[in-house]
Amino acid sequence: MKKMLAAMLAASMLVTMAYAKEWDSVPSEVCSPGDTIVLDYNQFQNEDDNSSIPSDVEFSSENFTISTKRITKGSDLIESIAFDDGDEVVVITLKDNVGEGITNDDKPNVVISELAVKSKKSIREDGHEILGRNDTFSYGGGEKIELKVGYQKETYSLMRDSDFELPPIADGDTLYVEWEGDSYGMVTADFDGYAYAYGRAYKGDENIYGFDTDVDTDLFRTYPDADIMGLNFRVNSSMELEVYSDYNEDAYIYRYSNGKLTSSNLKWDEDLYAWTGKISSNTSYIISDVRLKSVSSSSESEEDSGSSSSSSSSSPIINYNPDTGANDVMGLASALALVSIAAAGALIIRKK
């Protein structure tokens, strides 16, 4: 049964891993890190005579090479520019990282001044040459490609004496927030019920809140008898974290980075009935129903599991009040039930 479930999960990952948006032309609106821009043959023209690539010629790396890709701005936001021979297109892939906040009024932060392809060989049809060797075709006949890459920035107001509940963040979504209002405030993030995070935000800060449940398919192959799920958080500020699992205290939770599993810093809290810890940057966890072999130990602990952690091994989350010095002890799940601040109009960039 477990093997069947693992196979189903592995198959589903082929879909869930590809949540980035695919654009079939250069977008004028904001595109997100991880998105792809697809360019087909008819978007390339010869600069001298404005001729196009013949439709009868396969637009692939077999017949063409990318001869020029002059990136004059934002090269650090581009993962690759290459042919996709299966679809006969050129694909610009943006790096899937935190990126930055951007609005539609902002100037492009990626500029490709020239993108050109050159034919590798002469191709003839019915005795006539339809494509010459070294024929060159540029995107738009020499046009620039300008992109706005980032997460659409939203603005919310902090309230010093109240907790601000962000709109629920669905699997694959990222929310980029610029804070205004009071000088600081406490913020709660609901990661689709899989986890909750709670931390302080400051006026003028720009913060990322995002997550997905993707799993490296190599892990399914390495551990075919394990029920595995992933939790990959995208944050750029310090937050207390509560993670919930169907296996409760019997779950095995690991950090996952650079293709390696290590023991995590999460501890089981009997009072909150959740795994708790802290995150302050992009962090990936793997949750399993069984112990995964060949896992390196971290400095925090040898293993994170129900069998190796004691009851209530971490303290409840503490909300420090700098004015009074008082500590408000509250679990996130309980806090969410008390928070009723409206966050209407939120725009979450959902990657599909």
VENKATA-V83588 format. One record per backbone hydrogen bond with DSSP energy under -0.5 kcal/mol. NH is the residue of the N-H (numbers start at 1). CO is the residue of the C=O. Records with the same first field share a line. If there is no record, write none. Layout:
NH: CO / CO
//
This chain:
5: 1
6: 2
7: 3
8: 4
9: 5
10: 6
11: 7
12: 8
13: 9
14: 10 / 11
15: 12
16: 12
17: 13
18: 15
19: 16 / 17
23: 21 / 36
31: 148
34: 95
35: 32
36: 21
37: 92
38: 23 / 36
39: 90
43: 40
44: 41
45: 138
46: 51
50: 46
53: 41 / 44
57: 54
60: 58
63: 60
64: 60
65: 118
67: 65 / 116
68: 116
70: 114
71: 69
72: 70 / 111
73: 111
77: 74
78: 75
79: 77 / 93
80: 93
82: 91
84: 89
85: 83
88: 84
89: 84
90: 39
91: 82
92: 37
93: 80 / 91
94: 35 / 92
95: 77
97: 95
102: 151
106: 103
109: 147
110: 147
111: 73
112: 145
113: 70 / 111
114: 70
116: 68
117: 137
118: 65
119: 135
120: 63
121: 63
123: 131
125: 128
128: 125
130: 123 / 128
131: 123
134: 119
135: 132
137: 117
138: 45
139: 115
140: 43
141: 138
142: 139
143: 139
145: 112
146: 144
147: 110
149: 147
150: 31 / 148
151: 100
153: 102
154: 176
156: 178
158: 180
162: 159
164: 186
165: 163
166: 164 / 188
169: 190
170: 168
172: 211
173: 170
174: 349
175: 209
176: 152
177: 175 / 207
178: 154
179: 205
180: 156
182: 158
185: 201
186: 162
187: 199
188: 164
189: 197
191: 189 / 195
192: 190
194: 191
195: 191
196: 242
197: 189
198: 240
199: 187
201: 185
203: 183
204: 179
205: 202
207: 177
209: 175
210: 234
211: 173
212: 232
219: 216
220: 216
221: 217
222: 218
223: 219
224: 221
226: 223
228: 226
229: 287
230: 213
231: 285
232: 212
233: 231 / 283
234: 210
235: 233
236: 208
239: 279
240: 198
241: 277
242: 196
243: 275
244: 194
248: 245
250: 247
251: 248
252: 288
253: 251 / 304
254: 286
255: 262
256: 284
257: 260
260: 257
262: 255
263: 296
264: 253
267: 276
269: 274
270: 268
273: 269
274: 269
275: 243
276: 267
277: 241
279: 239
283: 233
285: 231
286: 254
287: 229
288: 252
289: 227
293: 291
296: 261 / 294
298: 301
305: 303
306: 251
308: 305
309: 305
313: 268 / 310
319: 328
320: 318
321: 326
322: 320
325: 321
328: 319 / 326
329: 327
330: 317 / 328
335: 331
336: 332
337: 333
338: 334 / 335
339: 335
346: 343
348: 346
349: 174 / 347
350: 348
351: 172 / 349
352: 350
//
